[in-house]
Amino acid sequence: MNRFSDVPLSILNLSPVRKGHTVSESLRNTIDLAREAERFGYNRYWVAEHHNMPAVASSATAILVGQAAAETSRIKVGAGGIMLPNHAPLVVAEQFGTLALLHPGRIDLGLGRAPGTDPWTARALRRDQSSGADFPHLLAELLGYLAPNGNGRRVRAIPGEGVDLPIWLLGSSTFSAALAAREGLPFVFASHFAPQQLELALEVYRSNFHPSQLWPIPYVMVGVNVLVADTDEEAERQFTTLQRKFLGLIRGDMEFLPPVDDMRSQWSADEAHAVGAMLRESFVGAPGTVRKGLEEVVERTGANELIVLTETWEFKDRLHSYELLADLWLSDRNL
């Protein structure tokens, strides 16, 4: 049995909104995908907080987590993540404490320090003009609210206090890696869009890890883009939707657009290089091609778990990709 088959697979969803289509459609697809992820056998299903992005519908992340959990029964559901500086830690503790009590043992809370939006929207969200620099203090405050035996506190999170709610730190640099190591928390690296410091951040995390009661040893989840189709050629064509999305991000007008047969007419050489750098940790092709790529990334990073993001223009193609990947992974596990 190879190493890849021992690694749990999870799903990250950004609730993409197709250009010319509705947010309502995206939200329905988000919940439908949660049901299918459970049926396919994935370990977790996470949604991520973003704001003021016409191509992304996951701004009310806690609500989506709750709805996805209500429509499933076994899969772990969570935020990947909540951008903590956007919120009062007490509110996050109460919201996810409520979810954890409604769905015992199934809710995860991943936390990030970026705003998940543009500077203007960040100012609208953070009325006190705070920045990600205070993330360690916000994390400490949140962990305090979630700790048991809060009778001595003047302010308590009810629900929230003492709940079974795993906390994960998310990041794309060494900052959150070092913080996760110091706090003895699991670490998720966002290499699906910012892979440049992947290996360095994992080294910082593992070499500085302080064991905690829940996490005696380091635990790393690596985010990657995956798109599986029946042939390499079809997968590569579908992948142009994500490439066009990142091209729009570079140009300042991110949209979710249909695939094209040839990207050469869509971008300049410099733009192609920039998009390729951001999407370096992407594994695209027929099942055999993707298997080789995922085996390589697991071997290279020593990941304890992979969380995969698949974005296609057609929702049916997204489901097909996740099903093919699950078949590939589960068939290896059953050998």
N, C-alpha and C positions, 0 to 999 in steps of 0.2 A: 504494500500500500504506500502511495507516495505522500509526501508532506502536505500537499495541497488538500488532500481529502480529509485531513485532521483539523482543518481550519474552518470554524463557523463562518457562514456567509450571511450578511445582513444587507438591507436595502436602505438607501437614502433617497428621499423624494423632495424635490423643490417645487412641486406642483406647477409645472410649466403651463403657460397660457399661450396657445397658438395664435399667431397674428390673424386677425379676422374672425376669431372664435371668442367664446365667452369665458369669463372667470368661473361661472357656474359649472360649465363643462369640466374645467380643470379640477374644481373641488370634488365633483362626483367621481372623476377618475382617481383622485387621491384616495378616496375611501374604497373604491373598487379594487385598487391595487393593493391596499392593505389586506383585503379578503384573499386575494390571489396569492400574495406573499405567504400568508399562513398556509394556504392549500399546497403551495409548492414546497414548503418546508424550510423557509428562511428563518434565521434566528431572531432578528430584530427588524423593526420597521420604524425609521426615524424621518421626521420632517424638520426643515430648517427655517429659521426666522429670516425673512427679508422684507424690506419696505420700499414703497414708491417705485416698484419695478413692474411695468405693464406685462412683462413676460413671466412673472412669478407670483403665485397666489397664496403663499404660505405665511402671510404676515401675522395672522392670529394663531400662532403656533400651538398654544395650549389647547385651544378649541379643537383644532384638527387632531391633536394627539388624543383628546378625549373621545372624539367621534370615531376615530380609527380603532381605539380600544373597545368601544361599545359594539362595534361591528365585527369584532373578532373574539376569540376565546382563549387562545394559547400563545400566540406570538407576542414577544415583548415589543412594546410601543413606546416611543419617546421622542425627545427633541434633540436634533443634531445640528444646531443647538439653539438654545435660548441665548441671545446676546445680552449678558447680564447688565452691562452698564446702561442699557435702555430701560431698566426696570428697577423698582424698589425691591430689594431682596425679600422683604416681608411678603410682598404680593406673590413673588415666584414661589416662596415656601408654601403659602396658602393654596395657590392654584395646583401645584404638583403634589402637595400633600393630600389634597382632595382627590386627585386622580389616583394616587397610590392606594388610598383607602377604598375607592370604588373598584379598582382593578388590582387586587393584592398580588405582589410579586411580578407584575408585568410592566411597570412604568420605569423608564430611564429618563434622567435629566442630564443632558449634555449642555455644557456652558462654554460660551465664547466671549471674547472681549472686544471684537470688532462691532461696528454699528449695524452691519448688514444692509447698508444703504449709502446714499450720497451725503455730503456734509450738511446740506440744507435740511434734509429729513432727519438727520441725526440731531440737529439742534431742536427740531420740533419734538422729537421723542425725549430728549434729555433736557428738560426745562431748566435744570440747574447748571447746564453747560458743562457737565462732567465729561471726562474722557476715559479711554480705556486704561489710563495710567492708574486709576484707583481700583482696577479689577481685583487685585489680591485682597483689598479691604472689603470689597463687596462680597467676595467669595467667603471670607471669614465670617461676615455678618450672616450670610445665608446658611452656612454650616452651623452657626450658633442657633438659628431658629429651628433647624431640623434636628438638632441634638435632643436626646431624651432628657427628662428631669429638668424641665425649664421652670419649675415652680418659683425659683428665685428671681426670674426675669419680670421686669415691669411690662415689657411687650413680648407676647408669645404668639407663635404661629399655630392657630387652631382652626382647621386641621394643618398638619405639617410636623409638629413636634413629635420626634421619635418614630416617624414612619419609616417603612422599608423602601427607600428611594435611592438607588445607586446614582452617584454623581460622577460624571465624566468631564474631563477638560478637553476642549477642542482647540486646535491651533495650526498655524502654518509657519511657525518660527520656533526659535528656542525659548522664547519667553514663557509660553504656556507649558512647554515641555519641562522647564525647570520648576515651575510652580506645581505642576502635577506630581513631579518627583518629590518635592518638599512636603506636599500634603499627603502623599501615599495614595494617590488617586489614579485610575486608569486614564490613558492618554490616547486621543484620536488625532491623527495627522491628516490635514485636508489636502492630500496630494492630488485630488481630482481636479483642482484648479490652481494650486500653488505648490508644485513639487520641489522647488529649488532647494529647500533646506531639509528635505525628508530625512536623509541619512544622518545629518548632523543633529537634528532635533531628537531622533530616536537614541542616539548615543548619549546626548545630554540627559535625557530622561532615565535611561537604564543605569547609567553610571552614578547618578545622584539620587536614586530612589530610596526613600525612607519608608520601610514597611509600616502599614497601618493595620488596624484591627480587621478591616474588611479585605484589604489587599496586601497580603504578606510579601508578594513578589510583583514586579512590574507587569502591566498588561497593556499591550499596544493593539489598537485598531487602525488600519490604514485604509483611507478612502481612495478609490480608483474609479475611473470611468470604464464601463464594460458595455459592449454592444455585440450580441451574438445573433447571427442570422443563418440561414441555410447554406449560404456561400460566402466566401470572403468578399466577393464583389458586391453583393447586396448589402452586407454589413457596412462596407466602406461608403456606399452611396447613402445609406441611412445616417451614417455618422456625420455627413456634411451639415445636417441640421445643427448639431452641437458646435461644429466648427464655425458656422455662420453666426451662431449666438455669441461666441467669444470674439469673433471679428467685430460684431456690433458693439461689444463691451469696449474694445480698443478704440472704436470710432466715437464712442459716447452715445450710442443709440442702440442698446441691446434689445433685440427682437427674437422671437421664436418663429423660425421660417421653415418652409418645406425643403426637402433635400434637393440637391442638384447633381447632375451627372459628372460635372467636372468643376473643381474649385478654382482652377487656374484663372478663370474669367472673373472671379469674385474678389480676389485680393492681390496685393502687390507682394513681391518677394519678401520684403521686410515684415509685412503683416502676416504672411504665412509662417515665417520664422517665429514671430511673437506668439501666435496662436499655438504653434507646435510646442513651444516651450511650456506654455500653461497646461497643455493637454498631454504632456509627456507620459504621464502614468495612465494611459488609455489602452485598452485591450479590445481589439475590434476584429471580427472575422467569424468564420465558421467555428463550430465547437472545438475542433482539434487545435485550431490556431489560438483561440482564447485560452484553452487549457494550458498550452505551453507558456503563454504570457503570464498567467496567474501563478503557475508553478515558479516561474522566475522571480516574480515580485515577492512571493512568500519566502523563497530562499534568500533573496537579497536583503529583505527587511526583518526577517524573523517574526513577522506579524502573527499575533495570537488570533486575530480575526480580521476579515476584510468586510468593508461596507462599500457596496457598489452603487453607482449612479448610472442609470440608463435613460437617455433622453432621445426619443424619436418623434418624428412629426405625427405619425399615426399611433394612437394608443394601443391598437392591436399588435403593432410591431414591438412596442415596449413589453407587452405581456409575453409575446413569443420569445423575446430575448431572455427575459427572466426565467421562463419555463425551460428553455434550452440550457441555460446555465445551471439551474437547479437539477435538471436531469443529469448533466455532466458531473456535478459535485456529488449528488446523492448516489449515483451509480458507482462512483469510486469508493464512497464510504461503505457501501454494501458488499464490496468485494471480499 
